[in-house]
């Protein structure tokens, strides 16, 4: 079915489901008999979602139609209820697809010398204006890491006006071992690429280019070498960039070379306290033919009502993103980006949690919402849209437990719950870990800013206590470095590539342990006397307080 037929498709499917009350009863009865967590069911769901038939689950495509149809079928079988004023399993998310032409040009011009930076190989990205073709010819300013953080005494934009100009910078942030300075070894939001573009836009820059290095980004240039993205519709007056892009390291070296510098020297300077932004002494001239297409994608959402009439309007929210990258540039002869680990695994786990929660009798006091969001890969768009248009008021959302890209490596003896220690529900999390014989492990990828890279971050920014649950690096019966090597191998060879496919060596037995751990946390929160909140002093506490 073509993407433009999605709305009609959804209306038809909803009408059909409203005519099936008897089948709903039968499915609910079936769910009651299937309360135990099944690794085989999770694996089966992953196999289906990561199959070539679903075409990589790209929002707004036939892959979306097939994906959300499957997810809703599963919710109906479990007896989950539709939600919201329209009593639907779908939350429409209006998006804009932005595609930069591969014929786009970017020139660095300095005193009669012209450097031609090739599209894709040298630069990649998209416009944020949602207006179509873009052109600019503007002075390039190097702004280090592009960070303004008064609490750390750091301002890369101090003394420089970048309005109407092009800023060039690095992602990540100044290195630190001091927890009081940029979070120590853990990356703060200041280090994320999304912050770089946001701050550049707030400063009035015309465009922003991030010089990519594997070390500062935490992933290869191939991950960001894309000319297409989706965006939430822009609000009038919202600051945006004519182009938000990346430069390959090689292109960055050549660009900086025009002013007698290179990537290593520039990065060293950017890392140094007292850095001052400076003009590169050249203009960046761009011609960017851009295609704009409005479309509607969908979050998929189901409800299990709580047992307490006075508390069931409040809910625990489980999230996982259903989308991946669709069909793209072939790699090793394969063009379907299946997204088995990212994030069919999270979807499979969420479905099994929904099945188990629905089968409970009696139910916990508060309700549970199972939310499968769209367009995470485009910048957490589905979860951002949900927080702006919540189906359960954020003030009544007790906790968000998120699942994203969990490698099936066997039974974990440790678990990662980054951010959970910053909320009042921390004792509940610790108790659940102890009950399930799990050691809570310090996030060994905190320097990559993984806390800011999945949908729980949208919830946290909106004030909801939220974190992702992931398997730690200690796997039962495996060598100490087994999980670390497996994650590195996946990141190097499969992450965001067609090679992210269901592997015969994957062991889903550990998902049972993770599911029980999450269920214990959620049940205790759902039955607690008070709603949890962020601890005093955390950056998300003020947003939570405003909800009260």
VENLIN-V397771 format. One record per residue. RES is the residue in one small letter. PSI is psi in whole degrees, -180 to 180 (none if undefined). Layout:
RES:PSI
RES:PSI
//
This chain:
x:132
x:157
x:-36
x:-12
x:7
x:-46
x:-45
x:-42
x:-45
x:-40
x:-43
x:-41
x:-34
x:-41
x:-43
x:-46
x:-32
x:-15
x:14
x:44
x:-37
x:-44
x:-34
x:-44
x:-45
x:-42
x:-38
x:-43
x:-41
x:-40
x:-35
x:-25
x:0
x:46
x:-22
x:147
x:133
x:117
x:-34
x:-39
x:-40
x:-45
x:-40
x:-41
x:-41
x:-43
x:-41
x:-49
x:-28
x:9
x:156
x:-27
x:-31
x:3
x:32
x:5
x:45
x:130
x:140
x:14
x:177
x:-29
x:-36
x:-46
x:-49
x:-36
x:-52
x:-30
x:-44
x:-45
x:-42
x:-41
x:-43
x:-42
x:-42
x:-44
x:-34
x:-13
x:14
x:147
x:150
x:169
x:161
x:177
x:-35
x:1
x:65
x:155
x:-2
x:138
x:106
x:137
x:104
x:127
x:164
x:121
x:129
x:122
x:119
x:132
x:141
x:-10
x:6
x:151
x:148
x:120
x:137
x:119
x:123
x:110
x:47
x:-11
x:133
x:127
x:120
x:114
x:115
x:141
x:141
x:-62
x:-37
x:-34
x:154
x:154
x:-168
x:161
x:151
x:-3
x:-24
x:32
x:-11
x:-144
x:144
x:144
x:144
x:157
x:99
x:156
x:141
x:130
x:129
x:121
x:31
x:-116
x:-2
x:38
x:135
x:105
x:84
x:-30
x:-18
x:7
x:40
x:128
x:99
x:-16
x:3
x:130
x:9
x:137
x:117
x:13
x:127
x:5
x:175
x:124
x:139
x:134
x:177
x:150
x:-178
x:-165
x:171
x:136
x:146
x:143
x:3
x:115
x:-20
x:-2
x:107
x:37
x:14
x:-133
x:-16
x:133
x:136
x:176
x:-24
x:-25
x:-9
x:147
x:-34
x:-39
x:-40
x:-47
x:-41
x:-46
x:-40
x:-42
x:-43
x:-32
x:-4
x:15
x:148
x:-42
x:164
x:132
x:126
x:124
x:119
x:134
x:150
x:-35
x:-44
x:-33
x:-37
x:6
x:161
x:163
x:-28
x:-26
x:-35
x:0
x:68
x:143
x:13
x:143
x:170
x:151
x:150
x:148
x:135
x:141
x:145
x:134
x:-6
x:128
x:131
x:167
x:142
x:-26
x:129
x:105
x:178
x:150
x:137
x:160
x:-42
x:-43
x:-39
x:-41
x:-44
x:-41
x:-50
x:-28
x:-26
x:-22
x:21
x:23
x:176
x:175
x:-46
x:-45
x:-42
x:-40
x:-41
x:-42
x:-42
x:-28
x:-8
x:130
x:136
x:5
x:141
x:131
x:152
x:155
x:141
x:-3
x:30
x:165
x:145
x:122
x:120
x:143
x:114
x:82
x:129
x:130
x:134
x:133
x:122
x:137
x:169
x:124
x:-175
x:134
x:146
x:128
x:138
x:154
x:138
x:114
x:147
x:170
x:-15
x:117
x:-29
x:-16
x:-9
x:-9
x:-9
x:155
x:147
x:139
x:123
x:135
x:151
x:147
x:135
x:-16
x:159
x:-149
x:-2
x:-143
x:129
x:-153
x:128
x:142
x:121
x:37
x:5
x:131
x:-1
x:118
x:88
x:-32
x:50
x:-54
x:-36
x:88
x:42
x:-31
x:-45
x:-39
x:-44
x:-40
x:-42
x:-42
x:-39
x:-36
x:-41
x:-41
x:-45
x:-41
x:-43
x:-29
x:-9
x:141
x:114
x:164
x:156
x:164
x:-45
x:165
x:171
x:134
x:132
x:111
x:114
x:111
x:154
x:165
x:34
x:-40
x:-15
x:1
x:38
x:35
x:-42
x:-42
x:-35
x:-43
x:-40
x:-42
x:-26
x:-20
x:61
x:143
x:-21
x:128
x:140
x:-31
x:-19
x:8
x:111
x:-43
x:146
x:123
x:120
x:149
x:126
x:120
x:66
x:113
x:129
x:88
x:0
x:-165
x:119
x:146
x:-1
x:159
x:150
x:126
x:53
x:126
x:-21
x:-28
x:-5
x:12
x:163
x:-11
x:4
x:-43
x:-34
x:-41
x:-45
x:-41
x:-39
x:-38
x:-43
x:-43
x:-37
x:14
x:44
x:132
x:133
x:119
x:140
x:134
x:112
x:-2
x:19
x:-29
x:-14
x:-1
x:35
x:-22
x:-28
x:6
x:12
x:177
x:-20
x:-26
x:-37
x:-43
x:-44
x:-45
x:-31
x:0
x:-11
x:129
x:123
x:144
x:160
x:150
x:127
x:156
x:141
x:-168
x:-2
x:114
x:129
x:129
x:5
x:155
x:159
x:-35
x:10
x:-53
x:-38
x:-44
x:-40
x:-42
x:-41
x:-41
x:-42
x:-46
x:-38
x:-33
x:-21
x:-26
x:126
x:39
x:167
x:-11
x:-2
x:79
x:161
x:125
x:139
x:-21
x:-9
x:138
x:108
x:4
x:-31
x:-20
x:-25
x:-45
x:-46
x:-39
x:-46
x:-39
x:-48
x:-39
x:-39
x:-43
x:-50
x:-41
x:-45
x:-37
x:-40
x:-22
x:1
x:158
x:-33
x:153
x:140
x:163
x:176
x:149
x:154
x:134
x:-15
x:153
x:-14
x:-7
x:-40
x:-38
x:-37
x:-42
x:-34
x:-19
x:-14
x:none
//
